[in-house]
């Protein structure tokens, strides 16, 4: 079984990744920091699972798709998707720059949309079987 977890190096994403590793899942982990991902992968080797890591800023569409395309090559048949990536930048609607809202929108909504769509299509295609 394989699981993809975004926002995997901190908080809930980290805890979920550990639990999945403990239960025998191979993992695809994505977060912004490559150093944190490398350290986390080393911790997870204790469980003997395959752990693929990719650093990506999921607020940038091109980086999301680069992550997805590399995942498609290395990991077929993903059983679980944990769309955990997200951010909250405190501010005031009347005073904040538009870019603050846009970054949160891109990360919290768009990234989950792109990732869910990618794996949803992949799953639908793998279950469709041959058409006669």
Rosetta blueprint (number, residue, H / E / L):
1 X L
2 X E
3 X E
4 X E
5 X E
6 X E
7 X L
8 X L
9 X L
10 X L
11 X H
12 X H
13 X H
14 X H
15 X H
16 X H
17 X H
18 X H
19 X H
20 X H
21 X H
22 X H
23 X L
24 X L
25 X L
26 X E
27 X E
28 X E
29 X E
30 X E
31 X E
32 X L
33 X L
34 X H
35 X H
36 X H
37 X H
38 X H
39 X H
40 X H
41 X H
42 X H
43 X H
44 X H
45 X H
46 X H
47 X H
48 X L
49 X L
50 X L
51 X E
52 X E
53 X E
54 X E
55 X E
56 X L
57 X L
58 X L
59 X L
60 X L
61 X H
62 X H
63 X H
64 X H
65 X H
66 X H
67 X H
68 X H
69 X H
70 X H
71 X H
72 X H
73 X H
74 X H
75 X L
76 X L
77 X L
78 X L
79 X L
80 X E
81 X E
82 X E
83 X L
84 X L
85 X L
86 X L
87 X L
88 X L
89 X L
90 X L
91 X L
92 X L
93 X L
94 X L
95 X L
96 X L
97 X L
98 X H
99 X H
100 X H
101 X H
102 X H
103 X H
104 X H
105 X H
106 X H
107 X H
108 X H
109 X H
110 X H
111 X H
112 X H
113 X H
114 X H
115 X H
116 X H
117 X H
118 X H
119 X H
120 X H
121 X H
122 X H
123 X H
124 X H
125 X H
126 X H
127 X H
128 X H
129 X L
130 X L
131 X L
132 X L
